[in-house]
Amino acid sequence: MAVADPVTVGVLSLHTSKETKAILNAVEALGHDTEWLRAENTTITVSDGSVTLEPSVDVIANRMLLSNTEQPCEELGLANTFSHLVPMLNEPAAVMTAFHKLSTATTLATNEVRTPDVTLALSSDELNAARSRYGEEAVYKTAIGTHGGGTWKVGPGDPVNAKVGNRYAFLQELIDRDDVRHRDLRVYIVDGEIVAAMYRYAPDNDWRTNVALGGSVEDATEDLPEEAAAMARHASDAIGLDYAGVDLVEGTDGWFVLEVNPTAGFKGLYEATGVSPAPYIAKLAIERAGGRVDDDRVAELRGVLDDSRPTAQPAQPAPEDTEPTVIGYTEEVVLSGTSGSKSVLAKSDTGATRTSIDTALAADIGAGPIKSITRIRSGSSKTAKSRPVVDVVVGVGGNRHTVTASVEDRNHMDYPVLLGRDILENYQVDVSRRIDADESDTPEEEE
């Protein structure tokens, strides 16, 4: 339906996601114009005291994904620049508070929103000294993380480090109920109103409920507990977000807010509830820019998650004739776990699906805890071997990869780490290049 005097809504998103596409398509379905602000088409010019943003927009919906970005301040600064030029939903200051989990916890606590107890210490000694406050099991998290990555359970004897890789980490109270399948509650809020809610259940081989990790979902919109609903609204307002997914967990004495996510995904919520937040975000953006919206049309669109290619998606530039980064048959890598980091030699094996690390090395850096057991069959064996798998951060050539690695006794092998395709798919392997070329060794058999 055409709308008089349409406004132009820009979505700031340097990545491609179904959420960005759904918001852009919802804006167009509501009769207004769109621009996708991304690398291919966006410039800012300061000339003779005047600032120009191209493409020109009346309002921006901020969808910058900062939590899995190597240098989040670069993109946060970009969003901050845009926010000085046009109105922005999810302003940078609020997003900065939300994507840093400890900043979220302290903001919520000072606004009387109940959260689990947490401790962040800049010293590993101080952080380990605080471990006894958290009972038999505690949650150990990086302050910045996404999709459940950078989150572990730790026991009383597990050492923890003030940093995992280059990111600060903290201890958090584990909120759980005995003999109840682990679940949490995601409440999606737009402009202070609850759009939909779902319960998320952990998969059988994990305790984390993230849909990206295989968690299952269930509609909670109609029977949303009143206490949880009020806490979710209060949390979103305290952080200052225009739209957010608020994650809560129920303990024996009530509800706690875990996180407030400014770029919460739509997939699991839509799967559980049949409701897309996209038209509600589109409506808020349009009205923030002074446009008008047909509320009946919003109600129609809520039942559709249209993530088809939007008309605002810029044409992709011709691929540059560049080669991927080259790494050698052997490389020096940095492994990081919950209790520290260590630099070791690793062997590249394009025939291996999964990266593998030595048992003693995994214990030394605090890799884990064990997520599940995988069965691996070698080419020369008719029987499969069972091996535990753990989360570990692997630094290769200045890049960081969080992977689920298998753990085995590699003491009889030449290299404590074997890089599998989960990492090597990002590189070109030159088997003639070896960082240990001056050392004599015998080729080893790998499973």
Secondary structure, 3 states (H helix, E strand, C coil): CCCCCCCEEEEECCCCCHHHHHHHHHHHHCCCEEEEECCCCCEEEEECCEEEEECCCCEEEECCCCCCCCCHHHHHHHHHHHHCCCCEECCHHHHHHHHCHHHHHHHHHHCCCCCCCEECCCCHHHHHHCHHHHCCCEEEEECCCCCCCCEEEECCCCCCCCEECCEEEEEEECCCCCCCCCEEEEEEEECCEEEEEEEEECCCCCCCCCHHHCCEEEECCCCCCHHHHHHHHHHHHHHCCCEEEEEEEEECCEEEEEEEECCCCCHHHHHHHCCCCHHHHHHHHHHHCCCCCCHHHHHHHCCCCCCCCCCCCCCCCCCCCCCCCEEEEEEEEEEECCCCEEEEEEEECCCCCCCEEEHHHHHHHCCCCCCEEEEECCCCCCCCEEEEEEEEEEEECCEEEEEEEEEECCCCCCCCEEECHHHHCCCEEEEEEECCCCCCCCCCCCC
